[in-house]
Amino acid sequence: MAVPPAAPEIDAFTRPFWDAAGRGVLLIRRCLACARAHHYPREFCPYCWSEDVDWETASGRAVLYTWSVVHRNDLPPFDARVPYTAAVVDLDEGPRMMTELVGGAEGTPVIGMALEVAFRTEGDGIAIPLFRPAVRRR
């Protein structure tokens, strides 16, 4: 069985997403026909099927929808990271996103907790978006 690559495959379509992540910016796609945002990036709207979609800078704010602590994963590079907290978050813009929780959220995640995007740069230089507990601002 072939081992999946440790890094995402970046092509001409997804390059804007990964380039923005490298600058610490989270991008999502928004349909210009029905105005709904979606993630993962697609070349068409999953709601109305329009191809009139564009990149948009997301706020980076989210709330925790669900999570699970992964104690065993035999696939590289995840095998070296166990335990880690896999999560699904609801972005403020609407879409749900699969991610990882870091920065103190691993031991005490609470459904509905406020989160903010952070980025981890992998050994190959690709920045991966993940989420951590939001810093309270006065």
MIDOSE-1310 file (N, C-alpha, C; in nm, 2 decimals, decimal comma, always signed):
residues 138
mavp	+0,08/-0,12/+0,00/+0,00/+0,00/+0,00/+0,09/+0,12/+0,00; +0,06/+0,22/-0,08/+0,13/+0,34/-0,09/+0,11/+0,43/+0,03; +0,21/+0,50/+0,07/+0,20/+0,59/+0,19/+0,17/+0,73/+0,13; +0,06/+0,79/+0,18/+0,03/+0,92/+0,13/+0,14/+1,03/+0,16
paap	+0,15/+1,13/+0,07/+0,25/+1,23/+0,10/+0,23/+1,30/+0,23; +0,34/+1,35/+0,29/+0,33/+1,42/+0,42/+0,27/+1,56/+0,39; +0,29/+1,61/+0,28/+0,25/+1,75/+0,25/+0,13/+1,75/+0,15; +0,05/+1,85/+0,15/-0,06/+1,85/+0,06/-0,01/+1,87/-0,08
eida	-0,08/+1,82/-0,18/-0,05/+1,85/-0,32/-0,10/+1,98/-0,36; -0,01/+2,07/-0,40/-0,04/+2,21/-0,43/-0,05/+2,21/-0,59; -0,16/+2,26/-0,64/-0,17/+2,27/-0,78/-0,21/+2,42/-0,81; -0,23/+2,45/-0,94/-0,26/+2,59/-0,98/-0,38/+2,64/-0,91
ftrp	-0,48/+2,56/-0,89/-0,61/+2,60/-0,83/-0,59/+2,63/-0,68; -0,52/+2,54/-0,61/-0,51/+2,56/-0,46/-0,39/+2,65/-0,42; -0,30/+2,68/-0,51/-0,19/+2,77/-0,48/-0,23/+2,89/-0,40; -0,33/+2,97/-0,44/-0,36/+3,09/-0,36/-0,39/+3,06/-0,21
fwda	-0,46/+2,95/-0,19/-0,49/+2,91/-0,05/-0,36/+2,89/+0,03; -0,26/+2,81/-0,03/-0,14/+2,78/+0,04/-0,04/+2,90/+0,05; -0,04/+2,98/-0,06/+0,04/+3,10/-0,05/-0,01/+3,19/+0,06; -0,14/+3,21/+0,07/-0,20/+3,29/+0,18/-0,17/+3,23/+0,31
agrg	-0,18/+3,10/+0,33/-0,15/+3,04/+0,46/+0,00/+3,07/+0,50; +0,09/+3,07/+0,40/+0,23/+3,10/+0,42/+0,25/+3,24/+0,48; +0,15/+3,33/+0,45/+0,15/+3,47/+0,50/+0,07/+3,49/+0,62; +0,02/+3,37/+0,68/-0,07/+3,38/+0,80/-0,21/+3,43/+0,77
vlli	-0,26/+3,40/+0,65/-0,40/+3,44/+0,61/-0,47/+3,31/+0,57; -0,60/+3,30/+0,62/-0,68/+3,19/+0,59/-0,78/+3,24/+0,48; -0,78/+3,16/+0,37/-0,87/+3,19/+0,26/-0,98/+3,09/+0,25; -1,10/+3,13/+0,21/-1,21/+3,05/+0,18/-1,27/+3,09/+0,05
rrcl	-1,36/+3,01/+0,00/-1,42/+3,04/-0,13/-1,56/+3,10/-0,11; -1,61/+3,20/-0,18/-1,74/+3,25/-0,17/-1,80/+3,25/-0,31; -1,93/+3,21/-0,32/-2,00/+3,21/-0,45/-2,05/+3,35/-0,47; -2,03/+3,40/-0,59/-2,07/+3,54/-0,62/-2,22/+3,53/-0,67
acar	-2,27/+3,41/-0,70/-2,41/+3,40/-0,75/-2,51/+3,39/-0,63; -2,48/+3,30/-0,53/-2,57/+3,28/-0,42/-2,52/+3,34/-0,28; -2,39/+3,39/-0,28/-2,33/+3,46/-0,17/-2,29/+3,37/-0,06; -2,30/+3,24/-0,07/-2,26/+3,14/+0,03/-2,11/+3,11/+0,03
ahhy	-2,05/+3,10/+0,14/-1,91/+3,07/+0,15/-1,90/+2,91/+0,17; -1,79/+2,86/+0,12/-1,76/+2,72/+0,14/-1,61/+2,69/+0,16; -1,59/+2,57/+0,22/-1,46/+2,52/+0,24/-1,47/+2,37/+0,24; -1,40/+2,30/+0,18/-1,27/+2,30/+0,12/-1,29/+2,37/-0,02
pref	-1,18/+2,43/-0,07/-1,18/+2,50/-0,20/-1,23/+2,41/-0,31; -1,32/+2,46/-0,39/-1,37/+2,40/-0,51/-1,39/+2,50/-0,62; -1,39/+2,46/-0,74/-1,40/+2,55/-0,85/-1,54/+2,58/-0,89; -1,64/+2,53/-0,81/-1,78/+2,56/-0,83/-1,84/+2,57/-0,69
cpyc	-1,96/+2,63/-0,68/-2,04/+2,64/-0,56/-2,11/+2,51/-0,53; -2,09/+2,45/-0,41/-2,15/+2,32/-0,38/-2,30/+2,34/-0,35; -2,35/+2,47/-0,34/-2,49/+2,49/-0,31/-2,57/+2,52/-0,43; -2,52/+2,60/-0,52/-2,60/+2,64/-0,64/-2,53/+2,59/-0,77
wsed	-2,41/+2,54/-0,76/-2,34/+2,48/-0,87/-2,28/+2,59/-0,97; -2,29/+2,72/-0,93/-2,23/+2,82/-1,01/-2,08/+2,81/-1,01; -2,02/+2,84/-1,12/-1,87/+2,85/-1,13/-1,82/+2,99/-1,10; -1,91/+3,08/-1,06/-1,87/+3,22/-1,03/-1,84/+3,23/-0,88
vdwe	-1,72/+3,17/-0,85/-1,67/+3,17/-0,71/-1,53/+3,24/-0,71; -1,50/+3,29/-0,59/-1,38/+3,36/-0,58/-1,32/+3,34/-0,44; -1,19/+3,37/-0,42/-1,12/+3,36/-0,29/-1,16/+3,48/-0,21; -1,17/+3,46/-0,08/-1,20/+3,56/+0,02/-1,12/+3,54/+0,15
tasg	-1,07/+3,65/+0,20/-1,00/+3,64/+0,33/-1,10/+3,61/+0,44; -1,08/+3,50/+0,52/-1,16/+3,47/+0,63/-1,11/+3,55/+0,75; -1,20/+3,57/+0,85/-1,16/+3,64/+0,97/-1,06/+3,56/+1,06; -1,06/+3,43/+1,04/-0,98/+3,35/+1,13/-1,04/+3,31/+1,26
ravl	-1,17/+3,35/+1,28/-1,24/+3,32/+1,40/-1,34/+3,20/+1,37; -1,35/+3,12/+1,48/-1,44/+3,00/+1,46/-1,48/+2,96/+1,60; -1,58/+2,86/+1,60/-1,62/+2,80/+1,72/-1,60/+2,65/+1,70; -1,58/+2,58/+1,81/-1,56/+2,43/+1,81/-1,69/+2,36/+1,79
ytws	-1,70/+2,28/+1,68/-1,82/+2,20/+1,66/-1,80/+2,06/+1,72; -1,69/+1,99/+1,70/-1,66/+1,86/+1,76/-1,51/+1,84/+1,76; -1,47/+1,74/+1,84/-1,33/+1,71/+1,85/-1,31/+1,57/+1,90; -1,19/+1,52/+1,88/-1,15/+1,39/+1,93/-1,00/+1,39/+1,95
vvhr	-0,95/+1,33/+2,06/-0,80/+1,31/+2,08/-0,76/+1,18/+2,01; -0,66/+1,20/+1,92/-0,61/+1,08/+1,85/-0,49/+1,03/+1,92; -0,50/+0,91/+1,96/-0,38/+0,85/+2,04/-0,30/+0,75/+1,95; -0,36/+0,71/+1,84/-0,28/+0,62/+1,75/-0,32/+0,65/+1,61
ndlp	-0,21/+0,67/+1,53/-0,22/+0,70/+1,38/-0,10/+0,65/+1,32; -0,11/+0,54/+1,24/+0,01/+0,48/+1,19/+0,06/+0,54/+1,06; -0,01/+0,65/+1,01/+0,03/+0,71/+0,88/+0,12/+0,83/+0,91; +0,24/+0,84/+0,84/+0,32/+0,96/+0,85/+0,25/+1,07/+0,78
pfda	+0,26/+1,19/+0,83/+0,35/+1,24/+0,94/+0,27/+1,23/+1,08; +0,15/+1,18/+1,07/+0,07/+1,19/+1,20/+0,11/+1,10/+1,31; +0,18/+0,99/+1,27/+0,23/+0,89/+1,37/+0,33/+0,96/+1,47; +0,40/+1,06/+1,42/+0,50/+1,13/+1,51/+0,43/+1,23/+1,60
rvpy	+0,30/+1,26/+1,57/+0,24/+1,37/+1,64/+0,14/+1,33/+1,75; +0,12/+1,20/+1,77/+0,02/+1,15/+1,86/+0,07/+1,18/+2,00; -0,02/+1,21/+2,10/-0,16/+1,24/+2,07/-0,18/+1,38/+2,02; -0,28/+1,40/+1,94/-0,32/+1,53/+1,89/-0,47/+1,54/+1,89
taav	-0,52/+1,66/+1,88/-0,66/+1,68/+1,89/-0,72/+1,72/+1,75; -0,79/+1,62/+1,69/-0,85/+1,65/+1,56/-0,98/+1,72/+1,59; -1,02/+1,81/+1,50/-1,14/+1,89/+1,53/-1,21/+1,93/+1,40; -1,34/+1,96/+1,42/-1,42/+2,03/+1,32/-1,46/+2,16/+1,38
vdld	-1,44/+2,27/+1,30/-1,48/+2,40/+1,35/-1,58/+2,47/+1,26; -1,66/+2,55/+1,31/-1,75/+2,64/+1,23/-1,69/+2,77/+1,22; -1,64/+2,81/+1,10/-1,59/+2,94/+1,07/-1,69/+3,05/+1,09; -1,66/+3,16/+1,13/-1,75/+3,27/+1,14/-1,82/+3,30/+1,01
egpr	-1,76/+3,27/+0,90/-1,82/+3,30/+0,77/-1,92/+3,19/+0,73; -1,93/+3,08/+0,81/-2,03/+2,98/+0,78/-1,98/+2,84/+0,75; -1,87/+2,82/+0,68/-1,83/+2,68/+0,65/-1,77/+2,61/+0,77; -1,78/+2,48/+0,76/-1,71/+2,39/+0,86/-1,58/+2,35/+0,80
mmte	-1,48/+2,33/+0,89/-1,35/+2,30/+0,84/-1,29/+2,20/+0,94; -1,23/+2,09/+0,88/-1,15/+2,00/+0,96/-1,02/+2,06/+0,99; -0,97/+2,03/+1,11/-0,84/+2,10/+1,15/-0,78/+2,03/+1,27; -0,69/+2,09/+1,33/-0,63/+2,04/+1,46/-0,63/+2,15/+1,56
lvgg	-0,66/+2,11/+1,69/-0,66/+2,21/+1,80/-0,52/+2,21/+1,86; -0,47/+2,33/+1,89/-0,33/+2,34/+1,95/-0,34/+2,45/+2,06; -0,23/+2,47/+2,13/-0,22/+2,58/+2,22/-0,31/+2,57/+2,35; -0,31/+2,46/+2,41/-0,39/+2,45/+2,53/-0,53/+2,39/+2,51
aegt	-0,57/+2,38/+2,39/-0,71/+2,33/+2,37/-0,71/+2,18/+2,38; -0,59/+2,12/+2,37/-0,59/+1,97/+2,36/-0,65/+1,90/+2,48; -0,63/+1,96/+2,60/-0,68/+1,89/+2,72/-0,81/+1,93/+2,77; -0,86/+2,05/+2,72/-0,99/+2,10/+2,77/-1,08/+2,16/+2,66
pvig	-1,09/+2,09/+2,55/-1,18/+2,15/+2,45/-1,33/+2,14/+2,50; -1,40/+2,25/+2,46/-1,54/+2,25/+2,50/-1,62/+2,29/+2,37; -1,72/+2,21/+2,34/-1,80/+2,24/+2,22/-1,85/+2,39/+2,24; -1,84/+2,46/+2,13/-1,88/+2,60/+2,13/-1,78/+2,70/+2,17
male	-1,66/+2,65/+2,21/-1,55/+2,75/+2,25/-1,50/+2,83/+2,14; -1,47/+2,96/+2,17/-1,42/+3,05/+2,06/-1,27/+3,01/+2,03; -1,24/+3,01/+1,90/-1,11/+2,97/+1,85/-1,06/+3,07/+1,75; -0,93/+3,07/+1,73/-0,87/+3,16/+1,62/-0,77/+3,08/+1,55
vafr	-0,75/+3,11/+1,42/-0,66/+3,04/+1,34/-0,52/+3,07/+1,38; -0,44/+2,97/+1,36/-0,29/+2,97/+1,38/-0,23/+2,89/+1,27; -0,10/+2,90/+1,25/-0,04/+2,83/+1,14/+0,08/+2,76/+1,18; +0,10/+2,63/+1,14/+0,22/+2,55/+1,17/+0,29/+2,53/+1,04
tegd	+0,42/+2,57/+1,03/+0,50/+2,55/+0,91/+0,57/+2,42/+0,92; +0,54/+2,34/+0,82/+0,60/+2,20/+0,81/+0,74/+2,21/+0,76; +0,81/+2,10/+0,77/+0,95/+2,09/+0,73/+0,97/+2,13/+0,58; +0,87/+2,11/+0,50/+0,88/+2,14/+0,36/+0,84/+2,29/+0,33
giai	+0,82/+2,37/+0,44/+0,79/+2,51/+0,42/+0,64/+2,54/+0,40; +0,55/+2,44/+0,40/+0,41/+2,47/+0,38/+0,35/+2,50/+0,52; +0,27/+2,61/+0,52/+0,20/+2,65/+0,64/+0,06/+2,58/+0,64; +0,03/+2,51/+0,75/-0,09/+2,44/+0,77/-0,18/+2,52/+0,87
plfr	-0,31/+2,56/+0,83/-0,39/+2,62/+0,92/-0,45/+2,52/+1,03; -0,44/+2,57/+1,15/-0,50/+2,50/+1,26/-0,56/+2,60/+1,36; -0,62/+2,55/+1,47/-0,69/+2,65/+1,55/-0,65/+2,63/+1,70; -0,65/+2,74/+1,77/-0,62/+2,75/+1,91/-0,73/+2,83/+1,98
pavr	-0,74/+2,82/+2,12/-0,83/+2,90/+2,19/-0,81/+3,05/+2,16; -0,92/+3,12/+2,14/-0,92/+3,26/+2,11/-0,87/+3,35/+2,23; -0,79/+3,44/+2,20/-0,74/+3,54/+2,30/-0,85/+3,64/+2,32; -0,89/+3,66/+2,45/-0,99/+3,75/+2,48/-0,94/+3,89/+2,46
rr	-1,01/+3,98/+2,39/-0,98/+4,12/+2,37/-1,07/+4,21/+2,45; -1,02/+4,31/+2,51/-1,11/+4,40/+2,58/-1,16/+4,51/+2,50
